[in-house]
């Protein structure tokens, strides 16, 4: 994992406005980071298989994955 990806993950974990920008305009949010093409693709896709290949723990990327049509970002998971 590159230093740039570490910075993105750390910032996303602490900065709600950055997480919002990652959701609404990920290309702009990631523009200032020297991510590898593989890292950028994994972050933009939200594909857990790509994240696994980079050695990312899906728990560390769940808050920055792109939204799906199934569950909006602002909706907390239901606990049953």
C-alpha positions as CSV (number, residue, x, y, z in Angstrom):
1,X,0.0,0.0,0.0
2,X,1.4,3.4,-1.0
3,X,1.9,6.3,1.3
4,X,-0.7,8.2,-0.8
5,X,-3.3,5.5,-0.2
6,X,-2.6,5.5,3.5
7,X,-3.2,9.2,3.6
8,X,-6.5,8.9,1.7
9,X,-7.7,6.2,4.1
10,X,-6.6,8.2,7.2
11,X,-8.2,11.4,6.0
12,X,-11.4,9.6,5.0
13,X,-11.6,8.0,8.5
14,X,-11.4,11.4,10.2
15,X,-12.8,14.0,7.8
16,X,-16.6,13.8,7.1
17,X,-16.4,16.5,4.4
18,X,-13.7,14.6,2.6
19,X,-15.8,11.4,2.8
20,X,-18.7,13.3,1.3
21,X,-16.5,14.6,-1.5
22,X,-15.3,11.0,-2.2
23,X,-19.0,10.1,-2.6
24,X,-20.1,13.0,-4.7
25,X,-17.0,13.7,-6.7
26,X,-14.3,11.1,-6.2
27,X,-12.1,12.1,-9.1
28,X,-11.7,15.6,-7.6
29,X,-11.3,14.3,-4.1
30,X,-8.4,12.0,-5.2
31,X,-6.8,14.4,-7.6
32,X,-4.1,15.6,-5.2
33,X,-3.0,12.1,-4.2
34,X,-0.2,10.1,-6.1
35,X,-2.2,6.9,-6.1
36,X,-1.2,4.0,-8.4
37,X,-3.7,3.2,-11.2
38,X,-4.7,0.1,-9.3
39,X,-5.3,1.9,-6.0
40,X,-7.3,4.6,-7.8
41,X,-9.4,1.9,-9.6
42,X,-10.0,0.0,-6.3
43,X,-11.2,3.2,-4.5
44,X,-13.4,4.3,-7.4
45,X,-15.0,1.0,-8.0
46,X,-15.7,-0.1,-4.4
47,X,-14.9,-3.6,-5.6
48,X,-13.9,-5.6,-2.5
49,X,-11.9,-8.1,-4.8
50,X,-9.7,-5.2,-6.0
51,X,-9.3,-3.9,-2.5
52,X,-8.3,-7.4,-1.3
53,X,-5.7,-7.7,-4.1
54,X,-4.1,-4.5,-2.8
55,X,-4.1,-5.9,0.7
56,X,-6.7,-3.4,2.0
57,X,-8.9,-4.4,4.9
58,X,-12.5,-3.9,3.7
59,X,-13.3,-2.5,7.2
60,X,-10.9,0.4,6.4
61,X,-12.5,1.2,3.1
62,X,-16.2,0.7,3.8
63,X,-16.7,4.4,4.6
64,X,-15.2,5.6,1.4
65,X,-16.6,3.0,-1.1
66,X,-18.9,4.5,-3.8
67,X,-22.6,4.3,-2.9
68,X,-24.7,1.6,-4.4
69,X,-28.3,1.8,-5.5
70,X,-29.2,-0.7,-2.8
71,X,-28.2,1.3,0.2
72,X,-27.7,5.1,0.4
73,X,-24.6,6.2,2.3
74,X,-26.5,8.1,4.9
75,X,-28.6,5.1,5.9
76,X,-27.1,3.2,8.8
77,X,-27.2,-0.6,8.5
78,X,-30.2,-2.3,10.2
79,X,-29.3,-4.4,13.1
80,X,-31.7,-7.4,13.5
